[in-house]
């Protein structure tokens, strides 16, 4: 009650007092924030019960007001004060400690407004990008944390800022060297202008590089709050859709692809081993609309529906990521999914003699083929089912062992078209029907035209027959 009364008196005094210069007003509000920590000894008082939120809000408004009154690119005294006194660095420290309780939420909101509403370039300043990068690192650390909404909004604001200034992506890359030593983003910034020989040596060990934005967004994409999860996925879409050099730093030089495929594998293995193909076929799933409405007695419900929808939603998101990414980066993601999911995880169940596993996996593969929209991922799925022959012009480089596994899959699918179980025959024929219905000529070329051109129908050993003269 006392704090609310003091707020009212403060606003009344400000209304009656003569106007002060913006710079002095800005300094006053910052001093009011720091004085709270000097005068207050109770570190358990929630931040909402003190004046800190209102002071931070006024500081943002003064920065915006100052920018409107000055020419573009001209830094005013308020911004100079913020940069010289390392205000963002101090706020990051207070937010990380969450002192007083709820301070992290206020810091995230303040950073979001500074980066999202101030038009002049701020990230190149070391006293801006360093605390911003540190704040990015602590986002998504706590699962189902109270600040998830503010965290994902802040991260997406950073991504949107990088979308306009993609050359600054290196501020958020940390290179973990031998022994677990981490090179800070500011050091990466210095090394960005090094010689081409140093760049080459860095590319040879790209798996040691981390993108803190990617890690935090992927953590938040697992949130139980669907709004937070979708917002985090949108942030990743912004990162991969940047120009090639910046997108490559996000896609090829980090753990993004392994994390995408490992989650795809985890969701796939969490599904029931036995599913009705008609249930799988009836699902309509989009990653942004992954809402689970399970009313009791709903005829559309079936055992394992939630896990199937989660898997298909994540696959659709990976497909969307490929579509939005730069073409070279999209090719890289598609190859990673093909290698680490289709040829590693999916191949086992679909090749099994167990009819239930084969039936379920074939139905899932047909559903994935129906859903895929990106040309790169469609090509990889087609190559997985119908591998290119040695005479194909589009033959991909691969070992003999890989070719044999792929050929075994195709032969196994051909055998199941005339299986003793009508259900397996039907679901396998539906897979080939879906293949031929896709807007891609490769399935028709490899399944039909090449067969006729090579006279595959002609028996090499025609059997017991004699030519009578």
Secondary structure, DSSP 8 states (H G I E B T S, - for coil): -HHHHHHHHHHHHHHHS----HHHHHHHHHHHHHHHHHH---TTS-GGGSSHHHHHHHHHHHHHHHHHHS-TT---HHHHHHHHTTHHHHHHHHHHHT-STTHHHHHHHHHHHHHHH--S--TTSHHHHHHHHHHHHTTT-STT-TTHHHHHHHHHHHHHHHHH-GGGGGGGEEEE-GGG-EE-HHHHHHHTTS-HHHHHHHHTTGGGEEEHHHHHHHHHTT-SSHHHHHHHHHHHHHHHTS-HHHHHHHHTSSSHHHHHHHHHHHHHHTS-S---HHHHHH----GGG------TT-TT--TTHHHHHHHHHHHHHHHHHHHHS-HHHHHHHHHHHIIIIIIIIIHHHHH-S-HHHHHHHHHHHHHHHHH---HHHHHHHHHHHS---TT-TT-----HHHHHHHHHHHHHHHHHTT-SSHHHHHHHHHHHHHHHHSS-SHHHIIIIIHHHHTTTTS-SS--S-----
